Amino acid sequence: MKAEVRRAKEEWINDHCREIQDGFETNNTRKSFQSLRELTTPNSNRISTIKDKNGEVVTSKEDIEKRWTEYAKELHNYHIKTDRNILTTLSIVHQLPIQTEHQTLHAVKLLRQ
């Protein structure tokens, strides 16, 4: 895994170097200096690795986005198993008579004594 991360970092550096060189060759200094700034500015964020379902490390931006989409869909498509006994119990509870405010206050007073 470390070798794969090292390879990805080296590829990222090479891409930025190509962008800097292309920017200077086409007189696009803004592009060159932006790439140079990205290369030389220290990154305070830690890079966390993302793995697919098979445990393989995902490095490309498109694959990372696909994995996050897949993960979110799995989270939201969670099926809850219902117990029919609970549903019948709930329907019985709803059939109980509703207490009035006076009855509730009276019960609270009795509990305080």
C-alpha positions in Angstrom: 0.0 0.0 0.0 2.9 2.4 0.8 4.4 1.8 -2.6 1.0 2.6 -4.2 0.7 5.9 -2.3 4.3 6.8 -3.1 3.6 6.1 -6.8 0.4 8.2 -6.7 2.3 11.1 -5.0 5.1 11.0 -7.6 2.5 11.0 -10.4 0.9 14.0 -8.8 4.2 15.9 -8.7 5.0 15.0 -12.3 1.6 16.2 -13.4 2.2 19.6 -11.7 5.6 19.9 -13.2 4.2 19.3 -16.7 1.5 22.0 -16.0 4.2 24.4 -14.9 6.3 23.7 -18.0 3.3 24.0 -20.3 2.2 27.2 -18.7 5.6 28.8 -19.2 5.8 27.5 -22.8 2.4 29.0 -23.6 3.1 32.3 -21.7 0.4 31.4 -19.2 2.3 32.4 -16.1 -0.8 32.4 -13.9 -1.3 28.6 -14.5 2.3 28.0 -13.9 2.5 29.9 -10.6 -0.7 28.3 -9.3 0.7 24.8 -10.0 4.0 25.9 -8.4 2.2 27.2 -5.3 0.3 23.9 -5.0 3.6 22.0 -5.1 5.5 24.2 -2.6 2.8 25.1 -0.1 2.8 22.6 2.8 -0.4 20.6 3.0 -1.7 20.4 6.5 -4.4 17.9 5.7 -3.8 14.3 6.3 -4.5 12.0 3.3 -6.7 9.2 4.2 -6.9 6.1 2.1 -10.2 4.9 0.7 -10.8 1.3 -0.1 -13.4 -0.3 -2.4 -15.6 -3.2 -1.3 -12.8 -5.7 -2.1 -10.3 -3.9 0.1 -8.3 -2.4 -2.8 -7.0 1.1 -2.4 -8.7 3.6 -4.6 -6.5 6.5 -5.8 -8.1 8.2 -8.8 -10.6 11.1 -8.2 -13.3 9.5 -10.3 -13.0 6.1 -8.5 -13.1 7.9 -5.1 -16.3 9.7 -6.1 -17.9 6.5 -7.3 -17.0 4.8 -4.0 -18.5 7.6 -1.9 -21.6 7.5 -4.0 -21.8 3.7 -3.6 -21.3 4.0 0.2 -24.0 6.6 0.5 -26.5 4.5 -1.4 -25.8 1.6 0.8 -26.4 3.7 3.9 -29.7 5.0 2.6 -31.0 1.7 1.3 -30.8 -0.1 4.7 -33.8 -2.3 5.1 -35.4 -2.5 8.6 -37.0 -5.8 9.5 -40.3 -5.2 11.3 -41.8 -7.4 13.9 -45.6 -7.8 13.5 -46.1 -8.3 17.2 -44.8 -4.7 17.9 -47.2 -3.4 15.3 -50.2 -5.1 16.9 -49.1 -3.9 20.3 -48.9 -0.3 19.0 -52.4 -0.5 17.7 -53.7 -1.7 21.1 -51.9 1.3 22.8 -53.6 3.7 20.4 -57.0 2.3 21.5 -56.5 3.2 25.1 -58.5 6.1 26.5 -56.8 9.5 26.4 -56.2 11.0 29.8 -57.4 14.6 30.4 -55.2 17.2 31.9 -57.1 17.1 35.2 -56.6 13.4 35.5 -52.8 13.7 34.7 -52.3 16.5 37.3 -54.2 14.4 39.9 -52.0 11.4 39.1 -48.8 13.5 39.5 -50.0 14.9 42.9 -50.6 11.3 44.1 -47.1 10.3 43.0 -45.6 13.3 44.9 -47.2 12.2 48.2 
